[in-house]
């Protein structure tokens, strides 16, 4: 498994996010202006793109966000999400990042807690799906 970091949204990441968030989960507003300023990580199994996420700076110095973590259905259950998240955190640290924030689907809260993230703030809705803000010092 190899991870490639892109400065622009690659077609491989777009395809994975379309499959996971739009087709499987029913989100409509998947792609936004943040994609243009984010770095995009894609995890490959040989030549096959199997997972993706994006990272971007927030307003406060040292603060970054991770988002749009998606793993193809047939590759789930192999801890690839955790592997990709750890790679994203390493990429953030290499750019001087100190804290990582994410807006997690509440159904994924336990996954992020196992990776060392803590919840803060109120639960809110993103396209009628409950989400919670989480953060971690890196």
N, CA, C and O atoms as a GROMACS GRO file, in nm:
protein
  552
    1UNK      N    1   0.084  -0.119   0.000
    1UNK     CA    2   0.000   0.000   0.000
    1UNK      C    3   0.088   0.125   0.000
    1UNK      O    4   0.182   0.136   0.079
    2UNK      N    5   0.056   0.215  -0.089
    2UNK     CA    6   0.129   0.341  -0.100
    2UNK      C    7   0.033   0.458  -0.091
    2UNK      O    8  -0.081   0.449  -0.136
    3UNK      N    9   0.080   0.568  -0.032
    3UNK     CA   10   0.000   0.690  -0.023
    3UNK      C   11   0.067   0.798  -0.107
    3UNK      O   12   0.187   0.822  -0.096
    4UNK      N   13  -0.013   0.864  -0.190
    4UNK     CA   14   0.035   0.976  -0.270
    4UNK      C   15  -0.040   1.101  -0.223
    4UNK      O   16  -0.161   1.098  -0.204
    5UNK      N   17   0.035   1.211  -0.206
    5UNK     CA   18  -0.023   1.339  -0.165
    5UNK      C   19  -0.030   1.429  -0.289
    5UNK      O   20   0.071   1.450  -0.357
    6UNK      N   21  -0.148   1.480  -0.316
    6UNK     CA   22  -0.172   1.566  -0.432
    6UNK      C   23  -0.204   1.708  -0.385
    6UNK      O   24  -0.268   1.727  -0.282
    7UNK      N   25  -0.160   1.807  -0.462
    7UNK     CA   26  -0.193   1.947  -0.434
    7UNK      C   27  -0.328   1.987  -0.489
    7UNK      O   28  -0.383   2.090  -0.450
    8UNK      N   29  -0.383   1.908  -0.580
    8UNK     CA   30  -0.516   1.931  -0.637
    8UNK      C   31  -0.597   1.804  -0.623
    8UNK      O   32  -0.542   1.695  -0.606
    9UNK      N   33  -0.728   1.818  -0.630
    9UNK     CA   34  -0.817   1.702  -0.618
    9UNK      C   35  -0.798   1.610  -0.739
    9UNK      O   36  -0.834   1.647  -0.851
   10UNK      N   37  -0.740   1.491  -0.717
   10UNK     CA   38  -0.721   1.401  -0.830
   10UNK      C   39  -0.849   1.324  -0.862
   10UNK      O   40  -0.937   1.309  -0.776
   11UNK      N   41  -0.859   1.275  -0.982
   11UNK     CA   42  -0.976   1.199  -1.024
   11UNK      C   43  -0.997   1.077  -0.936
   11UNK      O   44  -1.112   1.039  -0.911
   12UNK      N   45  -0.890   1.015  -0.888
   12UNK     CA   46  -0.901   0.897  -0.801
   12UNK      C   47  -0.975   0.930  -0.671
   12UNK      O   48  -1.061   0.854  -0.627
   13UNK      N   49  -0.941   1.043  -0.610
   13UNK     CA   50  -1.009   1.085  -0.487
   13UNK      C   51  -1.155   1.121  -0.515
   13UNK      O   52  -1.244   1.085  -0.439
   14UNK      N   53  -1.178   1.191  -0.625
   14UNK     CA   54  -1.314   1.228  -0.664
   14UNK      C   55  -1.401   1.102  -0.679
   14UNK      O   56  -1.514   1.098  -0.632
   15UNK      N   57  -1.347   1.002  -0.744
   15UNK     CA   58  -1.422   0.879  -0.768
   15UNK      C   59  -1.458   0.807  -0.637
   15UNK      O   60  -1.571   0.763  -0.618
   16UNK      N   61  -1.361   0.796  -0.547
   16UNK     CA   62  -1.386   0.729  -0.418
   16UNK      C   63  -1.491   0.806  -0.338
   16UNK      O   64  -1.583   0.745  -0.284
   17UNK      N   65  -1.478   0.937  -0.330
   17UNK     CA   66  -1.574   1.017  -0.255
   17UNK      C   67  -1.713   1.011  -0.317
   17UNK      O   68  -1.813   1.007  -0.245
   18UNK      N   69  -1.720   1.009  -0.448
   18UNK     CA   70  -1.849   0.996  -0.517
   18UNK      C   71  -1.915   0.862  -0.479
   18UNK      O   72  -2.034   0.858  -0.448
   19UNK      N   73  -1.839   0.754  -0.482
   19UNK     CA   74  -1.892   0.622  -0.448
   19UNK      C   75  -1.940   0.617  -0.302
   19UNK      O   76  -2.052   0.574  -0.275
   20UNK      N   77  -1.854   0.662  -0.210
   20UNK     CA   78  -1.884   0.649  -0.067
   20UNK      C   79  -1.988   0.750  -0.020
   20UNK      O   80  -2.090   0.712   0.037
   21UNK      N   81  -1.964   0.878  -0.044
   21UNK     CA   82  -2.049   0.980   0.016
   21UNK      C   83  -2.177   1.008  -0.064
   21UNK      O   84  -2.282   1.034  -0.005
   22UNK      N   85  -2.169   1.003  -0.196
   22UNK     CA   86  -2.286   1.035  -0.277
   22UNK      C   87  -2.371   0.910  -0.301
   22UNK      O   88  -2.490   0.908  -0.268
   23UNK      N   89  -2.310   0.807  -0.360
   23UNK     CA   90  -2.388   0.687  -0.395
   23UNK      C   91  -2.430   0.606  -0.273
   23UNK      O   92  -2.546   0.568  -0.262
   24UNK      N   93  -2.336   0.578  -0.181
   24UNK     CA   94  -2.368   0.496  -0.064
   24UNK      C   95  -2.446   0.572   0.043
   24UNK      O   96  -2.546   0.522   0.095
   25UNK      N   97  -2.400   0.694   0.076
   25UNK     CA   98  -2.455   0.764   0.191
   25UNK      C   99  -2.557   0.872   0.155
   25UNK      O  100  -2.624   0.924   0.244
   26UNK      N  101  -2.569   0.906   0.029
   26UNK     CA  102  -2.674   0.998  -0.013
   26UNK      C  103  -2.647   1.146   0.004
   26UNK      O  104  -2.740   1.226  -0.001
   27UNK      N  105  -2.520   1.185   0.024
   27UNK     CA  106  -2.489   1.328   0.033
   27UNK      C  107  -2.496   1.389  -0.106
   27UNK      O  108  -2.472   1.321  -0.206
   28UNK      N  109  -2.530   1.518  -0.112
   28UNK     CA  110  -2.542   1.587  -0.240
   28UNK      C  111  -2.431   1.691  -0.261
   28UNK      O  112  -2.382   1.709  -0.372
   29UNK      N  113  -2.392   1.758  -0.154
   29UNK     CA  114  -2.294   1.867  -0.161
   29UNK      C  115  -2.154   1.817  -0.125
   29UNK      O  116  -2.092   1.869  -0.032
   30UNK      N  117  -2.106   1.718  -0.196
   30UNK     CA  118  -1.979   1.654  -0.161
   30UNK      C  119  -1.857   1.738  -0.195
   30UNK      O  120  -1.761   1.741  -0.117
   31UNK      N  121  -1.858   1.806  -0.304
   31UNK     CA  122  -1.741   1.880  -0.348
   31UNK      C  123  -1.762   2.029  -0.325
   31UNK      O  124  -1.869   2.083  -0.355
   32UNK      N  125  -1.659   2.096  -0.272
   32UNK     CA  126  -1.674   2.236  -0.235
   32UNK      C  127  -1.545   2.314  -0.260
   32UNK      O  128  -1.448   2.259  -0.312
   33UNK      N  129  -1.547   2.440  -0.223
   33UNK     CA  130  -1.432   2.527  -0.246
   33UNK      C  131  -1.309   2.485  -0.165
   33UNK      O  132  -1.197   2.520  -0.202
   34UNK      N  133  -1.329   2.412  -0.057
   34UNK     CA  134  -1.215   2.366   0.023
   34UNK      C  135  -1.127   2.272  -0.057
   34UNK      O  136  -1.006   2.267  -0.035
   35UNK      N  137  -1.185   2.197  -0.149
   35UNK     CA  138  -1.105   2.105  -0.231
   35UNK      C  139  -0.993   2.177  -0.306
   35UNK      O  140  -0.887   2.119  -0.329
   36UNK      N  141  -1.016   2.302  -0.343
   36UNK     CA  142  -0.916   2.376  -0.420
   36UNK      C  143  -0.795   2.415  -0.336
   36UNK      O  144  -0.686   2.434  -0.390
   37UNK      N  145  -0.813   2.427  -0.204
   37UNK     CA  146  -0.700   2.469  -0.119
   37UNK      C  147  -0.644   2.356  -0.034
   37UNK      O  148  -0.548   2.376   0.041
   38UNK      N  149  -0.703   2.239  -0.045
   38UNK     CA  150  -0.661   2.124   0.035
   38UNK      C  151  -0.555   2.042  -0.036
   38UNK      O  152  -0.540   2.046  -0.159
   39UNK      N  153  -0.481   1.966   0.044
   39UNK     CA  154  -0.398   1.858  -0.010
   39UNK      C  155  -0.484   1.732   0.000
   39UNK      O  156  -0.563   1.716   0.094
   40UNK      N  157  -0.469   1.644  -0.096
   40UNK     CA  158  -0.550   1.523  -0.103
   40UNK      C  159  -0.460   1.401  -0.097
   40UNK      O  160  -0.366   1.388  -0.176
   41UNK      N  161  -0.488   1.312  -0.003
   41UNK     CA  162  -0.413   1.188   0.009
   41UNK      C  163  -0.493   1.075  -0.054
   41UNK      O  164  -0.614   1.065  -0.032
   42UNK      N  165  -0.427   0.992  -0.131
   42UNK     CA  166  -0.491   0.875  -0.191
   42UNK      C  167  -0.405   0.754  -0.157
   42UNK      O  168  -0.284   0.752  -0.180
   43UNK      N  169  -0.471   0.653  -0.102
   43UNK     CA  170  -0.406   0.526  -0.068
   43UNK      C  171  -0.430   0.428  -0.182
   43UNK      O  172  -0.544   0.405  -0.223
   44UNK      N  173  -0.322   0.372  -0.232
   44UNK     CA  174  -0.329   0.278  -0.344
   44UNK      C  175  -0.292   0.138  -0.300
   44UNK      O  176  -0.199   0.118  -0.221
   45UNK      N  177  -0.365   0.041  -0.351
   45UNK     CA  178  -0.330  -0.100  -0.340
   45UNK      C  179  -0.281  -0.138  -0.479
   45UNK      O  180  -0.360  -0.170  -0.567
   46UNK      N  181  -0.150  -0.135  -0.497
   46UNK     CA  182  -0.094  -0.150  -0.631
   46UNK      C  183  -0.132  -0.028  -0.713
   46UNK      O  184  -0.097   0.084  -0.677
   47UNK      N  185  -0.205  -0.049  -0.822
   47UNK     CA  186  -0.251   0.061  -0.907
   47UNK      C  187  -0.393   0.106  -0.872
   47UNK      O  188  -0.444   0.203  -0.930
   48UNK      N  189  -0.458   0.037  -0.778
   48UNK     CA  190  -0.597   0.063  -0.746
   48UNK      C  191  -0.610   0.165  -0.632
   48UNK      O  192  -0.560   0.139  -0.522
   49UNK      N  193  -0.676   0.279  -0.655
   49UNK     CA  194  -0.700   0.374  -0.546
   49UNK      C  195  -0.811   0.320  -0.456
   49UNK      O  196  -0.920   0.288  -0.504
   50UNK      N  197  -0.783   0.308  -0.325
   50UNK     CA  198  -0.879   0.242  -0.236
   50UNK      C  199  -0.931   0.331  -0.124
   50UNK      O  200  -1.034   0.300  -0.065
   51UNK      N  201  -0.861   0.442  -0.093
   51UNK     CA  202  -0.906   0.530   0.015
   51UNK      C  203  -0.851   0.670  -0.009
   51UNK      O  204  -0.751   0.688  -0.079
   52UNK      N  205  -0.918   0.768   0.050
   52UNK     CA  206  -0.875   0.906   0.032
   52UNK      C  207  -0.915   0.991   0.153
   52UNK      O  208  -1.002   0.954   0.231
   53UNK      N  209  -0.850   1.105   0.166
   53UNK     CA  210  -0.890   1.210   0.260
   53UNK      C  211  -0.827   1.340   0.213
   53UNK      O  212  -0.744   1.341   0.122
   54UNK      N  213  -0.867   1.449   0.275
   54UNK     CA  214  -0.806   1.578   0.244
   54UNK      C  215  -0.764   1.644   0.374
   54UNK      O  216  -0.821   1.619   0.480
   55UNK      N  217  -0.661   1.729   0.364
   55UNK     CA  218  -0.613   1.807   0.478
   55UNK      C  219  -0.600   1.952   0.434
   55UNK      O  220  -0.569   1.981   0.318
   56UNK      N  221  -0.624   2.042   0.529
   56UNK     CA  222  -0.610   2.184   0.498
   56UNK      C  223  -0.588   2.263   0.626
   56UNK      O  224  -0.627   2.221   0.734
   57UNK      N  225  -0.525   2.380   0.609
   57UNK     CA  226  -0.500   2.470   0.723
   57UNK      C  227  -0.629   2.536   0.766
   57UNK      O  228  -0.717   2.566   0.685
   58UNK      N  229  -0.638   2.559   0.897
   58UNK     CA  230  -0.746   2.641   0.951
   58UNK      C  231  -0.688   2.779   0.981
   58UNK      O  232  -0.571   2.806   0.953
   59UNK      N  233  -0.769   2.866   1.038
   59UNK     CA  234  -0.726   3.005   1.059
   59UNK      C  235  -0.615   3.020   1.162
   59UNK      O  236  -0.522   3.096   1.141
   60UNK      N  237  -0.623   2.948   1.273
   60UNK     CA  238  -0.523   2.961   1.379
   60UNK      C  239  -0.392   2.893   1.337
   60UNK      O  240  -0.395   2.783   1.282
   61UNK      N  241  -0.278   2.958   1.363
   61UNK     CA  242  -0.150   2.895   1.330
   61UNK      C  243  -0.137   2.758   1.399
   61UNK      O  244  -0.169   2.743   1.517
   62UNK      N  245  -0.092   2.660   1.324
   62UNK     CA  246  -0.074   2.525   1.378
   62UNK      C  247  -0.197   2.438   1.372
   62UNK      O  248  -0.189   2.318   1.400
   63UNK      N  249  -0.311   2.495   1.335
   63UNK     CA  250  -0.436   2.419   1.328
   63UNK      C  251  -0.463   2.371   1.185
   63UNK      O  252  -0.456   2.449   1.090
   64UNK      N  253  -0.494   2.244   1.173
   64UNK     CA  254  -0.529   2.183   1.045
   64UNK      C  255  -0.658   2.104   1.062
   64UNK      O  256  -0.701   2.074   1.173
   65UNK      N  257  -0.718   2.072   0.950
   65UNK     CA  258  -0.838   1.987   0.951
   65UNK      C  259  -0.815   1.870   0.856
   65UNK      O  260  -0.747   1.882   0.754
   66UNK      N  261  -0.874   1.758   0.893
   66UNK     CA  262  -0.879   1.640   0.808
   66UNK      C  263  -1.025   1.618   0.775
   66UNK      O  264  -1.112   1.634   0.861
   67UNK      N  265  -1.052   1.582   0.653
   67UNK     CA  266  -1.191   1.557   0.616
   67UNK      C  267  -1.204   1.464   0.499
   67UNK      O  268  -1.107   1.426   0.434
   68UNK      N  269  -1.328   1.428   0.474
   68UNK     CA  270  -1.364   1.345   0.359
   68UNK      C  271  -1.286   1.213   0.356
   68UNK      O  272  -1.243   1.167   0.250
   69UNK      N  273  -1.269   1.153   0.474
   69UNK     CA  274  -1.203   1.022   0.481
   69UNK      C  275  -1.299   0.918   0.427
   69UNK      O  276  -1.410   0.901   0.478
   70UNK      N  277  -1.256   0.848   0.323
   70UNK     CA  278  -1.343   0.750   0.258
   70UNK      C  279  -1.262   0.630   0.213
   70UNK      O  280  -1.152   0.644   0.159
   71UNK      N  281  -1.317   0.512   0.237
   71UNK     CA  282  -1.256   0.386   0.197
   71UNK      C  283  -1.357   0.310   0.112
   71UNK      O  284  -1.474   0.297   0.150
   72UNK      N  285  -1.312   0.259  -0.002
   72UNK     CA  286  -1.400   0.178  -0.087
   72UNK      C  287  -1.456   0.061  -0.006
   72UNK      O  288  -1.386   0.000   0.075
   73UNK      N  289  -1.581   0.031  -0.029
   73UNK     CA  290  -1.653  -0.072   0.047
   73UNK      C  291  -1.577  -0.203   0.053
   73UNK      O  292  -1.566  -0.264   0.160
   74UNK      N  293  -1.524  -0.248  -0.061
   74UNK     CA  294  -1.458  -0.379  -0.064
   74UNK      C  295  -1.325  -0.382   0.010
   74UNK      O  296  -1.266  -0.489   0.028
   75UNK      N  297  -1.276  -0.264   0.055
   75UNK     CA  298  -1.151  -0.257   0.130
   75UNK      C  299  -1.172  -0.226   0.278
   75UNK      O  300  -1.075  -0.212   0.352
   76UNK      N  301  -1.295  -0.215   0.321
   76UNK     CA  302  -1.322  -0.184   0.462
   76UNK      C  303  -1.292  -0.305   0.551
   76UNK      O  304  -1.291  -0.419   0.506
   77UNK      N  305  -1.268  -0.274   0.678
   77UNK     CA  306  -1.239  -0.380   0.774
   77UNK      C  307  -1.092  -0.419   0.778
   77UNK      O  308  -1.055  -0.516   0.844
   78UNK      N  309  -1.009  -0.345   0.707
   78UNK     CA  310  -0.865  -0.374   0.701
   78UNK      C  311  -0.782  -0.266   0.771
   78UNK      O  312  -0.660  -0.264   0.757
   79UNK      N  313  -0.846  -0.179   0.845
   79UNK     CA  314  -0.781  -0.070   0.920
   79UNK      C  315  -0.715   0.034   0.829
   79UNK      O  316  -0.622   0.103   0.870
   80UNK      N  317  -0.764   0.043   0.706
   80UNK     CA  318  -0.705   0.139   0.612
   80UNK      C  319  -0.742   0.283   0.647
   80UNK      O  320  -0.663   0.374   0.620
   81UNK      N  321  -0.858   0.305   0.705
   81UNK     CA  322  -0.896   0.439   0.749
   81UNK      C  323  -0.801   0.490   0.855
   81UNK      O  324  -0.758   0.605   0.850
   82UNK      N  325  -0.767   0.404   0.952
   82UNK     CA  326  -0.673   0.443   1.057
   82UNK      C  327  -0.534   0.468   0.998
   82UNK      O  328  -0.466   0.562   1.038
   83UNK      N  329  -0.493   0.384   0.905
   83UNK     CA  330  -0.363   0.399   0.838
   83UNK      C  331  -0.357   0.531   0.763
   83UNK      O  332  -0.257   0.603   0.771
   84UNK      N  333  -0.462   0.563   0.691
   84UNK     CA  334  -0.467   0.688   0.614
   84UNK      C  335  -0.470   0.809   0.707
   84UNK      O  336  -0.404   0.909   0.680
   85UNK      N  337  -0.547   0.801   0.815
   85UNK     CA  338  -0.554   0.911   0.911
   85UNK      C  339  -0.418   0.937   0.974
   85UNK      O  340  -0.378   1.052   0.990
   86UNK      N  341  -0.346   0.832   1.009
   86UNK     CA  342  -0.213   0.848   1.066
   86UNK      C  343  -0.119   0.914   0.964
   86UNK      O  344  -0.037   0.999   1.001
   87UNK      N  345  -0.130   0.877   0.837
   87UNK     CA  346  -0.049   0.940   0.733
   87UNK      C  347  -0.085   1.088   0.718
   87UNK      O  348   0.003   1.171   0.697
   88UNK      N  349  -0.212   1.120   0.729
   88UNK     CA  350  -0.256   1.260   0.722
   88UNK      C  351  -0.198   1.339   0.838
   88UNK      O  352  -0.152   1.452   0.820
   89UNK      N  353  -0.199   1.281   0.957
   89UNK     CA  354  -0.142   1.347   1.074
   89UNK      C  355   0.008   1.371   1.056
   89UNK      O  356   0.059   1.476   1.095
   90UNK      N  357   0.078   1.274   0.998
   90UNK     CA  358   0.222   1.290   0.972
   90UNK      C  359   0.247   1.402   0.871
   90UNK      O  360   0.340   1.481   0.887
   91UNK      N  361   0.164   1.408   0.769
   91UNK     CA  362   0.176   1.514   0.669
   91UNK      C  363   0.152   1.650   0.734
   91UNK      O  364   0.224   1.746   0.705
   92UNK      N  365   0.054   1.658   0.821
   92UNK     CA  366   0.024   1.782   0.892
   92UNK      C  367   0.142   1.824   0.981
   92UNK      O  368   0.182   1.940   0.982
   93UNK      N  369   0.197   1.728   1.055
   93UNK     CA  370   0.314   1.757   1.140
   93UNK      C  371   0.431   1.808   1.056
   93UNK      O  372   0.503   1.898   1.099
   94UNK      N  373   0.450   1.751   0.938
   94UNK     CA  374   0.563   1.791   0.852
   94UNK      C  375   0.548   1.936   0.804
   94UNK      O  376   0.646   1.997   0.761
   95UNK      N  377   0.427   1.990   0.812
   95UNK     CA  378   0.402   2.129   0.774
   95UNK      C  379   0.388   2.220   0.896
   95UNK      O  380   0.342   2.334   0.885
   96UNK      N  381   0.428   2.169   1.013
   96UNK     CA  382   0.425   2.249   1.134
   96UNK      C  383   0.293   2.246   1.209
   96UNK      O  384   0.272   2.324   1.301
   97UNK      N  385   0.205   2.156   1.171
   97UNK     CA  386   0.076   2.145   1.238
   97UNK      C  387   0.090   2.095   1.381
   97UNK      O  388   0.174   2.010   1.410
   98UNK      N  389   0.007   2.148   1.469
   98UNK     CA  390   0.007   2.111   1.611
   98UNK      C  391  -0.123   2.044   1.655
   98UNK      O  392  -0.123   1.959   1.743
   99UNK      N  393  -0.233   2.084   1.591
   99UNK     CA  394  -0.365   2.031   1.627
   99UNK      C  395  -0.440   1.992   1.500
   99UNK      O  396  -0.430   2.058   1.396
  100UNK      N  397  -0.516   1.884   1.511
  100UNK     CA  398  -0.597   1.837   1.398
  100UNK      C  399  -0.743   1.837   1.442
  100UNK      O  400  -0.777   1.787   1.549
  101UNK      N  401  -0.827   1.893   1.359
  101UNK     CA  402  -0.971   1.900   1.382
  101UNK      C  403  -1.041   1.820   1.273
  101UNK      O  404  -0.991   1.808   1.160
  102UNK      N  405  -1.156   1.765   1.307
  102UNK     CA  406  -1.239   1.701   1.206
  102UNK      C  407  -1.385   1.708   1.248
  102UNK      O  408  -1.417   1.715   1.366
  103UNK      N  409  -1.472   1.706   1.148
  103UNK     CA  410  -1.616   1.713   1.167
  103UNK      C  411  -1.669   1.574   1.134
  103UNK      O  412  -1.699   1.543   1.018
  104UNK      N  413  -1.680   1.491   1.237
  104UNK     CA  414  -1.709   1.348   1.217
  104UNK      C  415  -1.858   1.319   1.214
  104UNK      O  416  -1.937   1.378   1.288
  105UNK      N  417  -1.894   1.227   1.127
  105UNK     CA  418  -2.028   1.171   1.136
  105UNK      C  419  -2.037   1.102   1.272
  105UNK      O  420  -1.945   1.030   1.311
  106UNK      N  421  -2.146   1.124   1.345
  106UNK     CA  422  -2.159   1.067   1.479
  106UNK      C  423  -2.144   0.915   1.477
  106UNK      O  424  -2.097   0.855   1.573
  107UNK      N  425  -2.185   0.852   1.367
  107UNK     CA  426  -2.172   0.707   1.356
  107UNK      C  427  -2.025   0.663   1.352
  107UNK      O  428  -1.996   0.546   1.375
  108UNK      N  429  -1.933   0.755   1.322
  108UNK     CA  430  -1.790   0.723   1.316
  108UNK      C  431  -1.714   0.774   1.439
  108UNK      O  432  -1.592   0.763   1.444
  109UNK      N  433  -1.785   0.828   1.536
  109UNK     CA  434  -1.720   0.887   1.654
  109UNK      C  435  -1.626   0.789   1.724
  109UNK      O  436  -1.514   0.826   1.760
  110UNK      N  437  -1.670   0.666   1.744
  110UNK     CA  438  -1.585   0.569   1.815
  110UNK      C  439  -1.457   0.540   1.739
  110UNK      O  440  -1.351   0.522   1.800
  111UNK      N  441  -1.464   0.534   1.607
  111UNK     CA  442  -1.344   0.514   1.526
  111UNK      C  443  -1.243   0.624   1.556
  111UNK      O  444  -1.126   0.596   1.580
  112UNK      N  445  -1.287   0.749   1.554
  112UNK     CA  446  -1.196   0.861   1.578
  112UNK      C  447  -1.148   0.864   1.722
  112UNK      O  448  -1.033   0.900   1.748
  113UNK      N  449  -1.232   0.828   1.816
  113UNK     CA  450  -1.189   0.822   1.955
  113UNK      C  451  -1.077   0.719   1.973
  113UNK      O  452  -0.984   0.742   2.050
  114UNK      N  453  -1.086   0.608   1.903
  114UNK     CA  454  -0.980   0.506   1.909
  114UNK      C  455  -0.848   0.560   1.852
  114UNK      O  456  -0.741   0.510   1.886
  115UNK      N  457  -0.857   0.660   1.765
  115UNK     CA  458  -0.737   0.722   1.706
  115UNK      C  459  -0.687   0.839   1.790
  115UNK      O  460  -0.593   0.908   1.751
  116UNK      N  461  -0.750   0.862   1.907
  116UNK     CA  462  -0.703   0.966   1.999
  116UNK      C  463  -0.775   1.098   1.990
  116UNK      O  464  -0.729   1.196   2.050
  117UNK      N  465  -0.884   1.107   1.917
  117UNK     CA  466  -0.960   1.231   1.903
  117UNK      C  467  -1.064   1.243   2.013
  117UNK      O  468  -1.124   1.144   2.054
  118UNK      N  469  -1.084   1.366   2.060
  118UNK     CA  470  -1.186   1.394   2.159
  118UNK      C  471  -1.293   1.486   2.101
  118UNK      O  472  -1.264   1.571   2.017
  119UNK      N  473  -1.416   1.468   2.147
  119UNK     CA  474  -1.528   1.549   2.100
  119UNK      C  475  -1.530   1.684   2.171
  119UNK      O  476  -1.485   1.696   2.284
  120UNK      N  477  -1.584   1.783   2.102
  120UNK     CA  478  -1.610   1.912   2.165
  120UNK      C  479  -1.728   1.977   2.093
  120UNK      O  480  -1.755   1.950   1.976
  121UNK      N  481  -1.798   2.064   2.165
  121UNK     CA  482  -1.910   2.135   2.106
  121UNK      C  483  -2.035   2.050   2.097
  121UNK      O  484  -2.042   1.940   2.150
  122UNK      N  485  -2.132   2.105   2.027
  122UNK     CA  486  -2.263   2.043   2.012
  122UNK      C  487  -2.268   1.959   1.885
  122UNK      O  488  -2.196   1.984   1.789
  123UNK      N  489  -2.354   1.860   1.887
  123UNK     CA  490  -2.382   1.784   1.766
  123UNK      C  491  -2.460   1.874   1.670
  123UNK      O  492  -2.548   1.949   1.713
  124UNK      N  493  -2.426   1.868   1.542
  124UNK     CA  494  -2.498   1.947   1.442
  124UNK      C  495  -2.528   1.859   1.322
  124UNK      O  496  -2.482   1.745   1.314
  125UNK      N  497  -2.604   1.913   1.230
  125UNK     CA  498  -2.644   1.836   1.112
  125UNK      C  499  -2.571   1.886   0.988
  125UNK      O  500  -2.560   2.007   0.965
  126UNK      N  501  -2.522   1.793   0.909
  126UNK     CA  502  -2.467   1.823   0.778
  126UNK      C  503  -2.548   1.739   0.680
  126UNK      O  504  -2.535   1.617   0.677
  127UNK      N  505  -2.630   1.804   0.600
  127UNK     CA  506  -2.723   1.736   0.510
  127UNK      C  507  -2.806   1.630   0.585
  127UNK      O  508  -2.819   1.516   0.541
  128UNK      N  509  -2.860   1.672   0.698
  128UNK     CA  510  -2.947   1.589   0.783
  128UNK      C  511  -2.875   1.473   0.849
  128UNK      O  512  -2.940   1.385   0.906
  129UNK      N  513  -2.743   1.470   0.844
  129UNK     CA  514  -2.664   1.364   0.908
  129UNK      C  515  -2.596   1.423   1.032
  129UNK      O  516  -2.523   1.522   1.020
  130UNK      N  517  -2.618   1.364   1.152
  130UNK     CA  518  -2.555   1.417   1.274
  130UNK      C  519  -2.402   1.408   1.268
  130UNK      O  520  -2.346   1.303   1.236
  131UNK      N  521  -2.338   1.519   1.301
  131UNK     CA  522  -2.192   1.530   1.305
  131UNK      C  523  -2.150   1.591   1.438
  131UNK      O  524  -2.229   1.658   1.505
  132UNK      N  525  -2.024   1.566   1.476
  132UNK     CA  526  -1.966   1.625   1.596
  132UNK      C  527  -1.823   1.669   1.564
  132UNK      O  528  -1.751   1.600   1.491
  133UNK      N  529  -1.783   1.783   1.619
  133UNK     CA  530  -1.645   1.828   1.603
  133UNK      C  531  -1.556   1.750   1.697
  133UNK      O  532  -1.593   1.722   1.812
  134UNK      N  533  -1.438   1.715   1.648
  134UNK     CA  534  -1.339   1.640   1.728
  134UNK      C  535  -1.203   1.702   1.702
  134UNK      O  536  -1.180   1.767   1.601
  135UNK      N  537  -1.110   1.679   1.799
  135UNK     CA  538  -0.976   1.734   1.781
  135UNK      C  539  -0.873   1.646   1.852
  135UNK      O  540  -0.905   1.564   1.938
  136UNK      N  541  -0.748   1.668   1.810
  136UNK     CA  542  -0.636   1.592   1.865
  136UNK      C  543  -0.510   1.675   1.851
  136UNK      O  544  -0.490   1.741   1.749
  137UNK      N  545  -0.425   1.672   1.952
  137UNK     CA  546  -0.294   1.735   1.942
  137UNK      C  547  -0.200   1.637   1.875
  137UNK      O  548  -0.196   1.519   1.909
  138UNK      N  549  -0.123   1.688   1.780
  138UNK     CA  550  -0.024   1.603   1.713
  138UNK      C  551   0.113   1.660   1.738
  138UNK      O  552   0.212   1.604   1.691
   0.00000   0.00000   0.00000
